[in-house]
Every structure is written in structure tokens, then in C-alpha cells.
């Protein structure tokens, strides 16, 4: 409220905060703005799925096996229109996709957040402690990154079995190394800055130095990596679920929906796989485009 | 150079050892070894006998030692499903995967370098922009989804190519290969393209970046000033200089392709190692899982080693550095 009363007074020149500059530079690309809107829309659909989906795909009372494998646009026995068709259980694909998005986004974003916290903390510690700690952590990062993500995830799920928690654990283990590497390189640059020297002269405790003074300045590259890794973990989760190693059948993500429709595709019933695939695709592409634009805006090397 | 190579070899051996520890811990500590190593159909008496036979009552380090010495002798247990040595099963499936991966590498070089050259030489043309735009798709589309779309378009809708399977094979050096028959090639076309897609995009982008970086350099100007034909400048002088990063990345990616073949093989029902491991995980055929993981780790360590060695051969700068 106070903000509006200030605006009513003769307008002072707008303060150029880093955030405002970021927003205005980001908005220069219409594609990036559209992707951002799309991401917001997809997240809202996922969050609001129970309220806006035509049916609850997990409530068996609402399903009728007689409605199974109906093509898009056909009507159910109760008069509900299946805009995207139904799967073999007579489940409305549109509702299935909305609920699937919840799981895909939840697993993808959740694991990326956890990996981000762990990886960033380890990266900062490595940069700040130096010496043996640094070498140790970075060796582990190198070892981790020399094996492809899918292989590491496969290995973990082979040991632990499938399940939402196990998939998230696998994704965290796959991703923390990238955060650690990014955070460390950013921190090494920041550590040499004058404000860090000043903070050190104040004899602040080390944790305060690292997490209150250095971390905020290391955030830009970490945010970029975070966006891209959310998209990557959604892809990886979908791939693992498609292979039957990811989420259980009771909590189908987009990948599992696609896998369920795969067997019907050869007989021409394309929609069971096709539409969840499109949803997955749009989600991944939108997040990637947002990440790309953020990278361009936040990269000091590309500053005009 | 020799000391460097020796150090690199020891490093590779160390990584291998660490991975055996991880796989061992994964199987024996995280998972229940009785569940993992003994067939789920075994009864109580059989179980007790197997526990004793496998030495599961022994201390952990002794168990690890048994596992390691078994692995070194090529004994990684027997498959529950096929009742054959796990390693033999994997060796049988390996040619199919290698064939697919090598074809994918060839495809990514054959398609990626020309496309990258075009995009690098004409960065502002419509074609150049279209290539770069498409390469983003190649990176970010999920492999399995692209595979499904390929099947839907080329097998179901158009009916040009067979949808799944490996087709007829012919023997060469005692191994069955698909690429020797026309029908085998037709079966391989879609999986290989599917597997190669990400790498085509990668090679293309590397080539483009290399061309853009090298064109303004003095040696290119000098070559032009000497009156060398533009084609020769691009295809001999520039290409030679951008090949180093491409060779490295393509080499490193062979391992990635073999790992990602898991996805492609499952989509196209290609009977390789990747399909075997997925099937084995689904039926809990754990000796095969362990054997696959050990094989693939070995493969990776060897590939990383070879790429490092090749790098020193190809790039005189690295060679000089290691000599010092």
C-alpha cells in the first residue's frame, strides 16, 4: 500500500534495481516472455489439477472400462467429452495428463531443489576451504560427471527398486555435481572481490561470510543451471518411467502415461501416447527457453 | 610421456576399483544380498545352503574380496532366468549394441560436420538459422519420445520401415551383424538415427562454433592471401583445426551412446545389452544387472583412457605440456 502512495507523489526517477534490470532485459525477447507465461500456465494446471480436470483419473468409481480406448472428441456414456481420448482403462487422457504433470513437475523440480541445496553448499565449501577438501569434492564431481546421467540413475534404481522417492534420490545424486561445479567456480571469482576482503576484515564468522555475503552474489549462474536441470530431470524421470524403472503405476507421470500407450500405438491408437508426449515436450521446451534467455541476460560476458 | 601414461593407467585402475566397491555396496549393503543373489523361488533350506555357499556369513571385506577375485576371473554369477553365466549373456548381446552405437557415431559425424560447416560459413542465412534452431530440438527432446514418433510416422503411417526388432543378421568373424543385409539395414535405420540425434546436434554445434572461431584467425587470412582456393582453406586448413574438439567429444560420447542405447533399444525392441539390462531389472535377475554395470563401467574407464591418449597424439600442445 505504501508503494502506491509513494507513486502518487511526483514521480522520482525509477530506481534501477538489479531485479528490474533483469526483468527489462529478459522481456526483450518475445519468445522468452511467451515461454515464461507458458511455464506459469503449466505449473498452474499442475497445481490446480484436482479442481479443473474433467474427472479424477484415480477415482475408479468415475472410470468405466466401456469407455476404453476412445478416440479424441468422443463422448462417454455419461455425456462427458473426452477431448484427448481415453486410455485402455477408460481414463480421460486430458485429466490423466493434468495429474501426470503434477508428478512430473513435482519430481523434477523437487529433486532439482534438493540437488541445488546440497550441490551449492558443497561447491561453496570446496571453494572456501580449498586444499584437500576442495580436491576431494571436485574429484568426486569429476567421477560423477564422467558417467552419463541415465547410467547412474539406472544403477541406483537397480539397487533400490522403483518408487517416487527412489527416483528423486537418483535424480539428486545425478545432479548435485553440476551445482557443485557451478557454485565453486562462481565462488572462486567472488572470493577475490573487495567486499569479501572487507567482510573478512570485520572478522565475521565463516559461515556468515560464505552464506550471507558470498552466496547471494553466486546466485545468477546457479539459477540458470537450476532452470536447465529442472528440464533435464523432468526428461530423465520421464525416460526412467517409460523404461518401467521410475514412478509406480499408482502415480503415473507423463513418462509412464506414454509407456502405457506405447503398445496401442502400433495399432493406430496414437492418442494414448501422443498427447502426454506433447505435454512433456511443451513443458521441457518452455523451461529450456526460459533458461536460455536467463543465461543470456545473466551472463556478464554477453553484457552490452 | 611414459610417466604420464602410467599415472593415467593407475588412475583408471583406481576408478575401476572404486566402482566395484560402489556396485558391491549397492548390492550387498543397500540391497539385501539374500534377496539379490538367491533366486526368489528358493525355499528356506536352499536359502541357508546358498548363504553358506556364497559366503554371506563371512565378514564384509572377505565377501568383497571374493566378489573382486571372481570379477577379475570373469565370474560374475549366473543368470536366474537364462541359467547361463551373466557375463556370457552380456557378451552375446554386445555386438548388437556396439553396431547400433557405431552406426550412430558415423551418422552424427556424416550429418553433423557438413551441417555445422554450412551453419558456420553462413550463420545469418535462413538455412543456417534453421539448422541451429533444429539442433536445440535435437538436444532437448527426450530420446524415447523421438523414437516413438519415428515409429509412428515411418512404420505405422507411411509403412516404409519395420517398426521393431533387428531383422536378419549375417555372420562375420563369428558374430552376427545386421549391417550386412539390406533388411538388417532397414531395421537399423530408425534406432540408429534415434540414438544419433543428440550427437548430431552436438557435433553440428561444435563444428559451427569451431568454424566461427577459426575463420577470423591469421592463418586463414594468410592461406587466403597465398591464393589457396576457398574450398581448400575450409576443408583442409580450418577443418583440421576444429577436428580436435570434435574427435574428443565424439570419442567421449561413444560411452554415452552405449548408455543411452538402453532407451533406444527398449523403444525399438532391439536385442542388445540395454534391452537385456532393462528386462533383467524388471525380473530382478540381479547377477546380470551386476555384470552389466561392471562391464559398462569398464567400458567407460577404457574409453576415457583412450580419448585421453588420442588427445595427446592429436594435439601437440597437450603433448608438450605432458612432456614438461
Interface residues (C-beta under 8 A of the other chain):
Chain A: X143 X146 X147 X148 X150 X151 X154 X155 X156 X157 X158 X159 X160 X231 X235 X238 X239 X242 X243 X244 X245 X255 X258 X262 X265 X266 X268 X270 X273 X274 X277 X280 X281 X284 X285 X288
Chain B: X15 X18 X23 X26 X27 X30 X31 X136 X140 X141 X142 X143 X144 X145 X148 X149 X151 X152 X155 X156 X163 X255 X256 X259 X260 X262 X263 X266 X267 X277 X278 X281 X282 X289 X293 X296 X297 X300 X304
